[in-house]
Amino acid sequence: MRKRSIISALVVAAVAPVCAGIVALTTQPAAAAVGGSGPYPADYETSTSLPNHTIYRPNTLPSEKLPIFVWGNGGCSADGTGQLPFLREIASHGFLVIASGSPNGSGSTTSQMLTQSIDWAVAENSRQGSKYNGRIDTGKIAVGGWSCGGLEAYAVSNDSRVTTTTIFSSGLLNDSDDYQLRRLTKPIAYFIGGPSDIAYPNAMDDWGKLPAGLPAFMGNLNVGHGGTYTQTNGGEFGRVAVLYLKWRLKGDTTAGANFVGSNCGLCNTQWQVQQKNLTLGDGSPSPSPGGSPTPSPTATPTPGGGSGSVKGVASGRCLDVPGASTADGTQVQLWDCNGQTNQTWSSTSAGEIRVYGNKCLDAAGTGNGAKVQIYSCWGGDNQKWRVNSDGSIQGVQSGLCLDATGQGTGNGTKIQLYACHGGTNQKWTWNS
């Protein structure tokens, strides 16, 4: 069970004007070394084609292509220079760094702004006349963020373009958000401020729930929640972030040696280190996305599957996405059959049950009572189902059945996972 720590209060505050005051109280900006310590002195700029963002880059673009690092600020603050020394330090080592928010901006940010940063960089790399044309390595992209910004990084970590995710002093707030961990397939690294960091319990809870096989690093430095972002060149967090990004985005195994093995460069130092599935030359091995170390059964739909409405035998009502929502995480329900697209499902050869063409029926957990929702299809075992000849629909990952909660039959009855018992509230018919 995840405990809502004081980080919850910090994030709630982040969406209010008082946010800037909280951040200012914890981290007073310090003077940064101009240009950073890397071989490519860097600064920041803005672009009219990417409003409300701050772009950090080497002043003179190097001959090597720039990998991309997009950043969500602490407190979800829309001040793109709030962690200026840290971000400029990274840029000075040959990275294109884009922070959400304008320089000295106000207000708050959203996770969509990280996606906008990626979209912009990819577009600029191919735009004729752009100074970045052909100068960006769009195949190497990291997302990261501090505190509330770390939650934004989690939210976009399933973007297929992302190479690695970095979480700084952050952790999911509720168990209901754990689906964001289950869908992780690319390497992740945590940089946390030790037990005195208000995000520490949440981060460690996330660490324990990562998918089996996922390459992951956890580093704790006892500096608390404020980190070292505004120290000269971003302080120790800046130094270590550069090393991690050099490894993951540039293939620098010397830098990678700081994170891998019992004698890693950060091991037996002021950092407290934990590792999972790390090798210097790892090619991001495919994890078991559901987090279960045991092999899952092969998902092969039986002839009971099909395309059309899925009607509950007990209720005579259809499997329905409330309000025709397309939002990830929307729990499905029973509703009067109406033939609309939010009630039109199709089983696939991969074992998925899809709606709208690109959303999958998704189990948000593996135990009794886990909600059944829609989510962007990503191939996880929690999105694979067996449509059995007895009319039950069984989750491949959990072995549990699609169940109308409380044996309910009325409109709005929520759908969950529950141990298969043969009841009519667990029987379904496909109607083309």
C-alpha positions in Angstrom: 0.0 0.0 0.0 1.4 3.3 -1.0 1.3 6.1 1.6 0.6 9.6 0.4 3.5 11.5 1.8 4.0 15.2 2.2 5.0 15.2 -1.5 1.3 15.1 -2.2 0.8 18.4 -0.5 3.8 19.8 -2.5 2.3 18.7 -5.8 -1.2 20.0 -4.8 0.5 23.3 -4.1 2.2 23.2 -7.4 -1.0 23.9 -9.3 -1.7 27.0 -7.2 0.0 30.3 -7.4 1.6 29.6 -4.0 3.8 27.0 -5.8 6.5 29.4 -6.7 6.8 30.5 -3.1 7.3 26.9 -1.9 10.0 26.2 -4.4 11.7 29.5 -3.7 11.7 28.8 0.0 13.5 25.4 -0.5 16.0 26.3 -3.2 17.4 29.8 -3.4 19.1 30.2 -6.8 22.8 30.5 -6.7 25.2 31.9 -9.3 26.0 29.3 -12.0 29.3 29.0 -13.8 28.7 30.6 -17.2 28.3 28.0 -19.9 28.7 24.9 -17.6 31.7 22.7 -17.2 31.4 20.7 -20.5 33.3 21.1 -23.7 30.5 23.1 -25.3 29.7 26.3 -23.4 26.0 26.6 -23.3 23.2 29.0 -22.6 19.4 29.2 -23.2 17.1 30.7 -25.8 13.4 30.6 -26.7 11.6 29.9 -30.0 8.4 31.4 -31.3 7.6 28.0 -32.7 7.8 26.5 -29.2 6.1 29.0 -26.9 6.3 28.6 -23.1 9.5 26.6 -23.2 13.2 27.3 -22.5 15.8 25.7 -24.8 19.3 25.0 -23.5 22.0 24.3 -26.1 25.7 24.7 -26.8 26.4 28.2 -28.0 28.2 26.7 -30.9 26.6 23.6 -32.2 29.2 20.7 -32.2 29.8 18.5 -35.2 28.3 15.5 -33.2 24.5 15.3 -33.1 22.8 16.4 -29.9 20.7 13.9 -28.1 17.5 15.3 -26.5 16.7 15.8 -22.8 13.2 17.2 -21.9 12.6 18.4 -18.4 9.7 19.0 -16.0 10.5 21.6 -13.3 10.1 21.2 -9.6 6.6 22.1 -8.4 5.5 21.9 -12.1 6.5 25.5 -12.2 6.4 27.2 -15.5 9.8 28.9 -14.9 12.0 27.3 -17.5 15.1 28.8 -15.7 14.2 27.5 -12.3 16.9 24.9 -12.5 19.2 26.8 -14.9 22.6 25.7 -13.6 21.6 22.1 -13.7 20.1 22.2 -17.2 22.8 24.4 -18.7 25.5 22.0 -17.3 23.9 19.1 -19.2 23.6 21.1 -22.4 27.3 22.0 -22.1 28.2 18.3 -22.6 26.5 18.2 -26.0 22.8 17.8 -25.3 19.7 19.7 -26.5 17.8 20.3 -23.3 14.3 21.7 -23.3 12.5 22.7 -20.1 8.8 23.4 -19.8 8.0 27.0 -19.1 9.4 30.3 -20.3 12.5 31.9 -18.8 11.4 33.3 -15.4 7.9 32.3 -16.3 4.9 31.9 -14.0 2.1 29.5 -13.6 2.2 25.7 -13.9 3.1 23.1 -16.5 1.5 19.9 -17.8 3.0 16.6 -19.0 1.8 17.5 -22.6 4.5 20.2 -22.6 7.2 17.5 -22.5 5.6 15.9 -25.5 5.6 19.3 -27.2 9.3 19.6 -26.5 10.0 16.2 -28.2 7.7 17.0 -31.2 9.5 20.4 -31.7 13.0 18.9 -31.6 12.1 16.2 -34.0 10.5 18.7 -36.4 13.4 21.1 -36.2 15.9 18.4 -37.1 14.2 17.9 -40.4 13.1 21.5 -41.1 15.0 23.1 -43.9 16.6 26.4 -42.8 16.6 25.4 -39.1 20.0 25.7 -37.4 19.2 22.3 -35.9 18.6 20.7 -39.3 20.4 17.4 -39.2 22.1 18.3 -35.9 19.8 16.5 -33.4 19.9 12.8 -32.6 16.2 12.1 -32.6 16.8 8.4 -31.8 18.1 9.3 -28.4 15.6 11.0 -26.1 15.4 11.2 -22.4 12.6 12.5 -20.2 13.1 13.7 -16.7 11.8 15.9 -14.0 12.1 16.9 -10.3 9.3 16.4 -7.8 6.0 17.3 -9.6 8.0 17.4 -12.8 9.0 13.8 -12.2 5.3 12.9 -12.3 5.1 14.6 -15.6 8.1 12.5 -16.8 6.3 9.3 -15.7 3.2 10.4 -17.7 5.1 10.5 -21.0 7.6 7.7 -20.4 5.6 5.4 -22.6 6.1 7.6 -25.7 7.8 5.2 -28.2 10.4 7.8 -28.9 11.8 7.9 -25.4 15.0 6.1 -24.7 15.2 6.4 -21.0 13.3 8.1 -18.1 15.0 9.9 -15.2 13.1 10.6 -12.0 14.5 13.2 -9.6 13.1 13.3 -6.0 9.7 12.1 -7.1 7.4 9.1 -6.9 3.8 8.2 -7.8 1.3 9.5 -5.2 -1.3 6.7 -5.3 -1.5 2.9 -6.0 -4.1 3.7 -8.7 -1.2 5.3 -10.6 0.9 2.2 -10.7 -0.1 1.4 -14.3 2.5 3.9 -15.2 5.1 1.6 -13.7 3.7 -1.5 -15.4 4.0 0.0 -18.9 7.7 0.9 -18.5 9.8 -0.9 -21.1 12.9 1.4 -21.3 15.7 1.9 -18.7 14.9 4.2 -15.8 17.0 5.9 -13.2 16.1 7.5 -9.9 18.1 10.3 -8.2 16.6 10.9 -4.8 17.6 13.1 -1.9 17.8 10.3 0.7 15.5 9.5 3.6 15.1 13.2 4.5 13.6 13.7 1.0 9.8 14.0 1.2 9.6 12.0 -2.0 11.7 9.1 -0.6 8.9 6.8 0.5 7.1 7.2 -2.8 10.2 6.7 -4.9 11.2 3.5 -3.0 7.6 2.2 -3.3 7.9 2.7 -7.1 11.3 1.0 -7.1 9.8 -2.1 -5.6 7.1 -2.3 -8.2 9.1 -1.9 -11.4 8.5 -4.6 -14.1 10.7 -7.7 -13.8 13.7 -7.4 -16.2 13.6 -3.6 -16.5 17.1 -2.0 -16.4 16.9 0.4 -13.4 19.2 2.5 -11.2 18.5 4.0 -7.9 20.8 6.6 -6.3 20.1 8.3 -3.0 22.2 11.3 -2.0 21.3 12.7 1.5 20.6 16.3 0.5 16.8 16.3 1.0 14.1 17.3 -1.5 15.7 20.5 -2.7 18.6 18.6 -4.4 21.5 20.5 -5.8 20.0 21.9 -9.0 20.8 25.6 -8.3 24.4 25.0 -7.1 27.2 25.8 -9.5 26.8 23.5 -12.5 23.9 21.8 -10.8 26.1 20.4 -8.1 26.3 16.7 -7.5 23.0 16.0 -9.2 24.2 17.8 -12.3 27.4 15.8 -12.4 25.7 12.5 -12.1 22.9 13.4 -14.5 25.5 14.2 -17.2 27.2 10.8 -16.6 23.9 8.9 -16.9 22.8 10.7 -20.0 26.2 10.2 -21.6 25.8 6.5 -21.0 22.2 6.1 -22.1 22.1 8.6 -25.0 25.7 8.6 -26.2 26.8 5.0 -25.5 29.7 6.2 -23.2 30.5 3.0 -21.3 33.1 4.8 -19.2 30.3 7.1 -17.9 28.1 4.0 -17.6 30.6 2.3 -15.3 29.5 4.7 -12.6 26.1 3.0 -12.4 26.8 -0.7 -13.1 28.3 -3.5 -11.0 29.3 -3.9 -7.3 32.3 -1.7 -7.9 30.5 1.1 -9.8 31.8 4.6 -9.6 29.0 5.7 -7.4 29.2 2.6 -5.2 30.8 3.0 -1.8 30.6 6.8 -2.0 28.2 9.4 -0.5 25.6 7.8 -2.8 23.5 4.9 -1.7 23.1 2.7 -4.8 20.7 0.0 -5.9 20.7 -1.7 -9.3 18.4 -3.9 -11.3 19.2 -5.7 -14.6 22.1 -3.4 -15.5 24.9 -4.2 -17.8 27.2 -1.7 -19.5 26.3 -2.8 -23.0 22.7 -3.6 -22.3 20.4 -3.1 -25.1 17.3 -2.5 -23.0 16.3 -6.1 -22.7 12.6 -6.6 -23.1 11.1 -6.8 -19.6 8.0 -8.7 -18.5 5.9 -5.5 -18.5 3.4 -6.7 -16.0 6.1 -7.1 -13.3 5.4 -10.8 -12.8 8.6 -13.0 -12.9 6.6 -16.1 -13.8 5.9 -16.9 -17.5 2.5 -15.8 -18.7 0.2 -18.1 -20.6 0.1 -17.7 -24.4 -2.8 -15.3 -25.2 -4.8 -17.0 -28.0 -8.4 -15.9 -28.3 -10.9 -18.7 -28.7 -13.6 -18.6 -31.4 -15.8 -16.8 -28.8 -14.1 -13.5 -29.6 -15.0 -11.3 -32.5 -15.9 -7.7 -33.3 -18.9 -5.8 -32.0 -20.7 -5.3 -28.7 -19.8 -7.4 -25.7 -23.0 -8.1 -23.7 -23.2 -9.3 -20.1 -25.3 -12.4 -19.8 -26.7 -11.5 -16.4 -27.5 -7.9 -17.2 -28.2 -7.9 -20.9 -26.2 -4.6 -20.9 -23.1 -3.9 -22.9 -19.5 -3.3 -22.0 -19.2 0.5 -22.3 -16.6 3.3 -22.0 -18.4 6.0 -20.0 -19.2 9.1 -21.9 -17.3 7.8 -25.0 -14.1 8.9 -23.2 -10.8 8.1 -24.9 -8.8 9.0 -21.8 -6.3 6.4 -20.6 -7.4 5.0 -17.2 -11.2 5.3 -17.8 -12.9 2.3 -16.0 -15.4 0.5 -18.2 -18.9 -0.2 -17.1 -22.2 -1.8 -18.0 -24.7 0.4 -20.0 -27.7 -0.1 -22.2 -26.6 -1.3 -25.6 -26.6 1.5 -28.2 -24.2 0.3 -31.0 -21.9 3.3 -30.6 -18.1 3.2 -31.0 -17.6 3.2 -27.2 -19.4 -0.1 -27.1 -17.7 -1.7 -30.2 -14.9 -4.1 -29.3 -12.7 -6.3 -31.4 -10.5 -9.2 -30.3 -7.1 -9.4 -32.0 -4.7 -12.3 -32.8 -2.4 -10.8 -30.1 -5.0 -11.5 -27.4 -6.1 -7.8 -27.1 -9.6 -6.5 -26.9 -9.6 -3.1 -28.6 -12.0 -0.2 -28.7 -11.6 2.9 -31.0 -8.9 1.0 -32.8 -6.0 2.1 -30.6 -7.2 1.6 -27.0 -7.0 -1.7 -25.2 -9.0 -3.3 -22.4 -6.5 -3.1 -19.6 -6.3 -4.5 -16.1 -5.0 -2.0 -13.6 -3.8 -4.7 -11.2 -3.7 -8.5 -10.7 -5.9 -9.0 -7.6 -9.6 -9.3 -6.9 -11.2 -5.9 -7.4 -8.6 -4.5 -9.8 -10.3 -2.1 -12.1 -10.7 -2.9 -15.8 -10.1 0.2 -17.9 -9.1 1.4 -21.3 -5.5 2.3 -22.0 -3.3 2.9 -25.1 -2.3 -0.4 -26.4 1.4 -1.3 -25.6 1.5 -5.1 -25.7 1.6 -5.8 -21.9 0.2 -9.1 -20.5 -2.3 -7.0 -18.5 -3.9 -6.1 -21.9 -4.2 -9.7 -23.1 -7.3 -11.8 -22.6 -8.6 -15.3 -23.2 -12.2 -15.4 -24.5 -13.3 -18.8 -23.2 -15.9 -21.1 -24.7 -18.0 -20.8 -21.5 -18.5 -17.1 -22.1 -15.9 -15.9 -19.5 -13.2 -13.5 -20.4 -10.0 -14.2 -18.5 -7.0 -12.0 -18.0 -3.7 -13.6 -19.2 -1.6 -11.9 -16.5 -3.9 -12.4 -13.6 -5.9 -15.5 -14.5 -8.9 -13.6 -13.1 -12.2 -13.0 -14.9 -14.0 -10.0 -16.3 -16.6 -9.4 -13.6 -19.6 -7.0 -13.1 -18.9 -5.6 -9.6 -21.1 -6.9 -6.8 -23.0 -9.0 -9.4 -24.6 -5.7 -10.4 -26.8 -5.5 -13.5 -27.7 -1.8 -13.7 -26.4 1.0 -15.8 -23.0 2.3 -14.4 -22.0 -1.0 -12.8 -18.2 -1.0 -12.8 -16.2 -3.8 -14.4 -13.4 -5.4 -12.4 -11.2 -8.5 -12.2 -12.3 -11.2 -9.9 -11.6 -14.9 -9.3 -13.5 -16.9 -11.8 -16.5 -18.6 -10.3 -18.8 -19.3 -13.2 -21.5 -16.8 -12.3 -23.5 -15.1 -15.0 -22.0 -11.7 -14.0 -18.8 -13.2 -15.5 -20.3 -14.4 -18.7 -20.3 -12.4 -21.9 -21.5 -12.8 -25.5 -20.1 -11.1 -28.6 -22.7 -9.5 -30.9 -21.5 -8.5 -34.3 
